């Protein structure tokens, strides 16, 4: 039964994606055809670009590649998911031309692979979803970092725990005395990195005992599920009543369609905020001036009354030392087109994944990094 559900959801998602892209091809008022490629080469060398990694970026890459290859039909782009951990591993091993990741390379890894560029292509965020019968869809439960840490370490085992009730006075009488099923990623995941970064920055116990990373040593709980990919997180949350999961924003619409609730998260200003475009932008604004030249920066739990606390760049990991000048030209063009605010970074494309565009100053840093790609 689970397999049938998974296949059905994937088919629907791909059907929606194809419908979106087909409309884009046939509507001349959109950023398509020669109009969408003004200022770019009229032709490119015939080479294949292989992309692998983030399941969040997989969604927007589908929109990008089908429009890009509609114009440059001699440049096939193969895109696969598998998680940010796989995207990082495969670019380190030179198995793909682009590794996609919700997380930049950590310092030790970056020092080991200094030729890999961490190039932001968009802005993302993450929601906390839950399946609690009796909580109406019009109500959004509040969660703080310490409460989520308690849920995931087992010290808050029931939905009607006093700690959850205390920050949800309007829902206190609706919260059931039922054990919480926690869902976490089984694969190396940028979503795990940003979720555990939020817990680490907001809860001292989590910071000292668990920490953050693409994978962590989760507290073993009897009611815990390990799932692969964001789709696996979403489908398990839908299948198991009284469950909770962290899921990337690209899946927010489908999670709502599956009747999953999503929470308001407590930020550094101690306010519970929605995962709205304006609140994501508020967090982004607090960090924009701090983005370094290599663009590796954590934007988790930032300052500001309205800042949403789990916001991140979506990275394309690319070697700056290409052995083939033709491939270098193809990568330059595709990455610049994807980051271009009038093309791949326009709302028309990014809304498909609920991403936000790069700020102007970050876009310039991204161009600077893309221009480093050359032949070794």
HUBEL-V923760 format. One record per pair of residues at least 24 apart in sequence whose C-alpha atoms are under 10 Angstrom apart, sorted by the first residue. I is the first residue (numbers start at 1). GAP is how many residues later the second one is. Records with the same first field share a line. If there is no record, write none. Layout:
# HUBEL-V923760
I->GAP ; GAP
This chain:
# HUBEL-V923760
2->233 ; 234 ; 237
5->230 ; 234
6->225 ; 226 ; 229 ; 230
9->222 ; 226 ; 245
10->221
13->46 ; 241
14->45 ; 48
16->336
17->42 ; 43 ; 45 ; 46 ; 49 ; 335
18->44 ; 45 ; 48
20->43 ; 328 ; 329 ; 332
21->41 ; 42 ; 43 ; 44 ; 45 ; 46 ; 328
22->41 ; 44 ; 45
24->39 ; 42 ; 43 ; 324 ; 325
25->41 ; 42 ; 45 ; 46
30->313 ; 318
31->36 ; 311 ; 312 ; 313 ; 315 ; 317 ; 318
32->35 ; 36 ; 38 ; 39 ; 311
33->34 ; 35 ; 37 ; 38 ; 39
34->37
35->308
36->31 ; 32 ; 35 ; 301 ; 306 ; 307 ; 308
37->31 ; 34 ; 35 ; 296 ; 300 ; 305 ; 306
38->305
39->298
40->293 ; 294 ; 296 ; 297
41->31 ; 288 ; 289 ; 292
42->29 ; 30
43->28 ; 29 ; 30 ; 31 ; 32 ; 287
44->28 ; 29 ; 30 ; 31 ; 282 ; 283 ; 285 ; 286 ; 289
45->27 ; 29 ; 30 ; 280 ; 281 ; 282 ; 283 ; 284 ; 285
46->26 ; 27 ; 28 ; 29 ; 30 ; 280 ; 281 ; 284
47->27 ; 28 ; 29 ; 30 ; 279 ; 280 ; 283 ; 284
48->26 ; 27 ; 28 ; 29 ; 30 ; 49 ; 279 ; 282 ; 283
49->26 ; 27 ; 28 ; 29 ; 30 ; 47 ; 48 ; 49 ; 278 ; 281 ; 282 ; 285
50->26 ; 27 ; 28 ; 29 ; 30 ; 45 ; 46 ; 47 ; 48 ; 49
51->26 ; 27 ; 28 ; 29 ; 30 ; 36 ; 39 ; 40 ; 44 ; 45 ; 46 ; 47 ; 48 ; 49 ; 265 ; 266 ; 267
52->26 ; 27 ; 28 ; 29 ; 30 ; 31 ; 32 ; 33 ; 34 ; 35 ; 36 ; 37 ; 38 ; 39 ; 43 ; 44 ; 45 ; 46 ; 47 ; 48 ; 49 ; 264 ; 265
53->26 ; 27 ; 28 ; 29 ; 30 ; 31 ; 32 ; 33 ; 34 ; 35 ; 36 ; 37 ; 38 ; 43 ; 45 ; 46 ; 47 ; 48 ; 49 ; 135 ; 136 ; 137 ; 263 ; 264
54->26 ; 27 ; 28 ; 29 ; 30 ; 31 ; 32 ; 33 ; 34 ; 45 ; 46 ; 47 ; 48 ; 49 ; 134 ; 135 ; 136 ; 137 ; 175 ; 176 ; 260 ; 261 ; 262
55->25 ; 26 ; 27 ; 28 ; 29 ; 32 ; 45 ; 46 ; 47 ; 134 ; 135 ; 136 ; 173 ; 174 ; 175 ; 176 ; 193 ; 195 ; 196
56->25 ; 27 ; 28 ; 44 ; 45 ; 46 ; 68 ; 69 ; 134 ; 135 ; 173 ; 174 ; 175 ; 191 ; 192 ; 193 ; 194 ; 195 ; 258 ; 297 ; 298 ; 299
57->24 ; 26 ; 27 ; 43 ; 44 ; 45 ; 64 ; 65 ; 67 ; 191 ; 193 ; 257 ; 258 ; 259 ; 296 ; 298
58->24 ; 25 ; 42 ; 192 ; 295
59->191 ; 192 ; 291 ; 293 ; 294 ; 295
60->62 ; 190 ; 278 ; 284 ; 285 ; 289 ; 290 ; 291 ; 292 ; 293 ; 294 ; 295
61->39 ; 277 ; 283 ; 288 ; 289 ; 292
62->287 ; 290
63->281 ; 285 ; 286 ; 287 ; 289 ; 290
64->270 ; 273 ; 274 ; 279 ; 280 ; 281 ; 285 ; 286
65->269 ; 273 ; 279
67->276 ; 277 ; 282
68->265 ; 266 ; 269 ; 270 ; 275 ; 276
69->265
72->258 ; 262
75->252 ; 255 ; 259
77->257
81->148
82->105 ; 106 ; 107 ; 146 ; 147 ; 148
83->102 ; 103 ; 104 ; 105 ; 106 ; 107 ; 108 ; 131 ; 145 ; 146 ; 147
84->103 ; 104 ; 105 ; 106 ; 107 ; 108 ; 109 ; 130 ; 145 ; 231
85->102 ; 103 ; 104 ; 105 ; 129 ; 130
86->101 ; 102 ; 103
87->101 ; 102 ; 103 ; 229 ; 230
88->28 ; 100 ; 101 ; 102 ; 228 ; 229 ; 230
89->99
90->227
91->25 ; 225 ; 226 ; 227 ; 228
92->24 ; 225 ; 226 ; 227
94->224 ; 225
96->221 ; 222 ; 223
97->219 ; 220 ; 221 ; 222 ; 225 ; 230 ; 231 ; 234
98->217 ; 218 ; 219 ; 220 ; 221 ; 233 ; 237
99->216 ; 217 ; 218 ; 219 ; 220
100->90 ; 214 ; 215 ; 216 ; 217 ; 218
101->88 ; 89 ; 90 ; 212 ; 213 ; 214 ; 215 ; 216
102->87 ; 88 ; 89 ; 90 ; 91 ; 92 ; 112 ; 146 ; 209 ; 210 ; 211 ; 212 ; 213 ; 214
103->86 ; 87 ; 88 ; 89 ; 90 ; 91 ; 110 ; 111 ; 193 ; 194 ; 195 ; 209 ; 210 ; 211 ; 212 ; 213 ; 214
104->86 ; 89 ; 190 ; 191 ; 192 ; 193 ; 194 ; 208 ; 209 ; 210 ; 211 ; 212 ; 213
105->191 ; 210 ; 212
106->107 ; 190
107->189
113->206
114->205 ; 206
115->203 ; 204 ; 205 ; 206 ; 207 ; 257 ; 258
116->200 ; 201 ; 202 ; 203 ; 204 ; 205 ; 257
117->177 ; 178 ; 179 ; 198 ; 199 ; 200 ; 201 ; 202 ; 203 ; 204 ; 249 ; 252 ; 253 ; 255 ; 256
118->176 ; 177 ; 178 ; 195 ; 196 ; 197 ; 198 ; 199 ; 200 ; 201 ; 248 ; 251 ; 252
119->175 ; 176 ; 177 ; 194 ; 195 ; 196 ; 197 ; 198 ; 199 ; 216 ; 220 ; 243 ; 244 ; 246 ; 247 ; 248 ; 249 ; 250 ; 251
120->174 ; 175 ; 176 ; 192 ; 193 ; 194 ; 195 ; 196 ; 197 ; 215 ; 219 ; 238 ; 242 ; 243 ; 245 ; 246 ; 247 ; 249
121->192 ; 193 ; 194 ; 195 ; 214 ; 215 ; 216 ; 217 ; 218 ; 219 ; 223 ; 224 ; 234 ; 235 ; 236 ; 237 ; 241 ; 242 ; 245
122->190 ; 191 ; 192 ; 193 ; 194 ; 216 ; 217 ; 222 ; 223 ; 228 ; 233 ; 234 ; 235 ; 236 ; 237 ; 240 ; 241
123->157 ; 158 ; 161 ; 188 ; 189 ; 190 ; 191 ; 192 ; 222 ; 227 ; 231 ; 232 ; 233 ; 234 ; 235 ; 236
124->124 ; 125 ; 126 ; 153 ; 156 ; 186 ; 187 ; 188 ; 189 ; 190 ; 226 ; 229 ; 230 ; 231 ; 232 ; 233
125->66 ; 69 ; 70 ; 122 ; 123 ; 124 ; 125 ; 150 ; 151 ; 152 ; 155 ; 174 ; 175 ; 183 ; 184 ; 185 ; 186 ; 187 ; 188 ; 189 ; 229 ; 230 ; 231
126->65 ; 68 ; 69 ; 120 ; 121 ; 122 ; 123 ; 124 ; 125 ; 126 ; 149 ; 154 ; 182 ; 183 ; 184 ; 185 ; 186
127->68 ; 118 ; 119 ; 120 ; 121 ; 122 ; 123 ; 124 ; 125 ; 134 ; 135 ; 136 ; 137 ; 138 ; 147 ; 148 ; 181 ; 182 ; 183 ; 184
128->67 ; 116 ; 117 ; 118 ; 119 ; 120 ; 121 ; 124 ; 132 ; 133 ; 134 ; 135 ; 136 ; 137 ; 147 ; 182
129->104 ; 105 ; 108 ; 109 ; 114 ; 115 ; 116 ; 117 ; 118 ; 119 ; 123 ; 126 ; 127 ; 130 ; 131 ; 132 ; 133 ; 134 ; 135
130->50 ; 51 ; 52 ; 53 ; 104 ; 107 ; 108 ; 110 ; 111 ; 112 ; 113 ; 114 ; 115 ; 116 ; 125 ; 129 ; 130 ; 131 ; 132 ; 133
131->49 ; 50 ; 105 ; 106 ; 107 ; 108 ; 109 ; 110 ; 111 ; 112 ; 113 ; 114 ; 127 ; 128 ; 129 ; 130 ; 131
132->27 ; 42 ; 43 ; 44 ; 46 ; 48 ; 105 ; 106 ; 108 ; 109 ; 110 ; 111 ; 112 ; 128 ; 129
133->41 ; 42 ; 43 ; 108 ; 109 ; 127 ; 128
134->37 ; 40 ; 41 ; 42
135->36 ; 39 ; 40 ; 41 ; 126
136->35 ; 38 ; 123 ; 125
137->119 ; 122 ; 123 ; 124 ; 125
138->123
139->31 ; 32 ; 122 ; 123 ; 124 ; 125
140->28 ; 30 ; 31 ; 121 ; 122 ; 123 ; 124 ; 125 ; 134
141->24 ; 26 ; 27 ; 28 ; 29 ; 30 ; 31 ; 34 ; 120 ; 121 ; 122 ; 123 ; 124 ; 131
142->24 ; 25 ; 26 ; 27 ; 29 ; 120 ; 121 ; 122 ; 123 ; 124 ; 129 ; 130 ; 131 ; 132
143->24 ; 25 ; 119 ; 120 ; 121 ; 122 ; 123 ; 124 ; 129 ; 130
144->54 ; 55 ; 58 ; 59 ; 119 ; 120 ; 121 ; 122 ; 123 ; 124 ; 126 ; 127 ; 128
145->50 ; 51 ; 52 ; 53 ; 54 ; 55 ; 56 ; 57 ; 58 ; 59 ; 61 ; 120 ; 121 ; 122 ; 123 ; 156 ; 164
146->52 ; 53 ; 54 ; 55 ; 56 ; 57 ; 58 ; 59 ; 60 ; 120
147->52 ; 55 ; 56 ; 119
148->34 ; 47 ; 48 ; 50 ; 51 ; 54 ; 55 ; 58 ; 96 ; 117
149->47 ; 49 ; 50 ; 51 ; 53 ; 54 ; 55 ; 56 ; 57 ; 58 ; 61
150->49 ; 53 ; 55 ; 56
151->28 ; 29 ; 30 ; 31 ; 93
152->28 ; 29 ; 30 ; 31 ; 32 ; 47 ; 54 ; 66 ; 67 ; 68 ; 69 ; 72 ; 92 ; 93
153->29 ; 52 ; 53 ; 57 ; 65 ; 66 ; 67 ; 68
154->25 ; 26 ; 27 ; 28 ; 65 ; 66 ; 67 ; 68 ; 69 ; 70
156->24
157->24 ; 25 ; 64 ; 66
158->84
159->83 ; 84
167->99 ; 105
176->66
177->65
178->63 ; 64
179->44 ; 62 ; 63 ; 64
180->43 ; 44 ; 60 ; 61 ; 62 ; 63 ; 64
181->40 ; 41 ; 42 ; 43 ; 44 ; 56 ; 59 ; 60 ; 61 ; 62 ; 63 ; 64
182->39 ; 40 ; 41 ; 42 ; 43 ; 44 ; 54 ; 55 ; 58 ; 60 ; 61 ; 62 ; 63 ; 64
183->40 ; 41 ; 42 ; 43 ; 44 ; 49 ; 50 ; 51 ; 53 ; 54 ; 57 ; 60 ; 61 ; 62 ; 63 ; 64
184->31 ; 34 ; 40 ; 41 ; 42 ; 43 ; 44 ; 45 ; 46 ; 48 ; 49 ; 52 ; 60 ; 61 ; 62 ; 63
185->29 ; 30 ; 31 ; 33 ; 40 ; 41 ; 42 ; 43 ; 44 ; 45 ; 47 ; 48 ; 60 ; 61 ; 62
186->29 ; 30 ; 39 ; 40 ; 41 ; 42 ; 43 ; 46 ; 47
187->27 ; 28 ; 39 ; 40 ; 41 ; 42
188->25 ; 26 ; 27 ; 28 ; 40 ; 41
189->24 ; 25 ; 26 ; 39 ; 40 ; 41
190->24 ; 25 ; 58 ; 122 ; 124
191->24 ; 38 ; 39 ; 55 ; 56 ; 57 ; 119 ; 121
192->24 ; 54 ; 55 ; 56
194->52 ; 54 ; 104 ; 105 ; 106 ; 107 ; 115 ; 116 ; 117 ; 118
195->51 ; 52 ; 53 ; 105 ; 114 ; 115 ; 116
196->104 ; 114
197->101 ; 102 ; 103 ; 104 ; 113
198->69 ; 101 ; 102 ; 103 ; 104 ; 111 ; 112 ; 113
199->101 ; 102
200->100 ; 101
201->67 ; 99 ; 100 ; 101
202->64 ; 65 ; 66 ; 98 ; 99 ; 107
231->24
234->24 ; 26
235->25
237->24
248->62 ; 105 ; 106
249->26 ; 62 ; 104 ; 105 ; 106
250->100 ; 101 ; 102 ; 103 ; 104 ; 105
251->101 ; 102 ; 103
252->101 ; 102
253->99 ; 100 ; 101
264->44 ; 45
265->42 ; 43 ; 44 ; 45
266->35 ; 40 ; 41 ; 42 ; 43
267->33 ; 34 ; 35 ; 36 ; 37 ; 38 ; 39 ; 40 ; 41 ; 42 ; 43
268->32 ; 33 ; 34 ; 35 ; 36 ; 37 ; 38 ; 39 ; 40 ; 41
269->32 ; 33 ; 34 ; 35 ; 36 ; 37 ; 38 ; 40
270->34 ; 35 ; 36
271->33 ; 34 ; 35 ; 36 ; 37
272->33 ; 34 ; 35 ; 36 ; 37
273->32 ; 33 ; 34 ; 35 ; 36
274->32 ; 33 ; 34 ; 35
275->32 ; 33 ; 34 ; 35 ; 36
276->30 ; 31 ; 32 ; 78
277->31 ; 77 ; 78 ; 79
278->28 ; 29 ; 30 ; 78
279->25 ; 26 ; 27 ; 28 ; 29 ; 30 ; 32
280->26 ; 27 ; 28 ; 29 ; 30 ; 31 ; 32 ; 75 ; 76
281->25 ; 26 ; 27 ; 30 ; 75 ; 76 ; 78
282->24 ; 25 ; 26 ; 27
283->24 ; 25 ; 26 ; 27 ; 28 ; 29
284->24 ; 25 ; 27 ; 28 ; 29 ; 72 ; 74 ; 75
285->74
288->70 ; 71 ; 72 ; 73 ; 74
289->70 ; 72 ; 73
290->72
291->70 ; 71 ; 74
292->70 ; 73
293->69 ; 71 ; 72 ; 73 ; 75 ; 76
294->71 ; 72 ; 74 ; 75
295->67 ; 70 ; 71 ; 74
313->42 ; 43 ; 44 ; 45
314->41 ; 44
318->51 ; 52 ; 55
319->51 ; 53 ; 54 ; 55 ; 56 ; 57
320->49 ; 50 ; 51 ; 52 ; 53 ; 54 ; 55 ; 56
321->51 ; 52 ; 53 ; 54 ; 55
322->51 ; 52 ; 53 ; 54
323->51 ; 52 ; 53
324->50 ; 51 ; 52
325->48 ; 49 ; 50 ; 51
326->48 ; 49
327->46 ; 47 ; 48
328->42 ; 43 ; 44 ; 45 ; 46 ; 47
329->44 ; 45 ; 46
331->39 ; 42 ; 43
332->35 ; 37 ; 38 ; 39 ; 40 ; 41 ; 42
333->37
335->31 ; 32 ; 35
336->27 ; 30 ; 31 ; 34 ; 35
339->24 ; 25 ; 27 ; 28
340->24 ; 26 ; 27
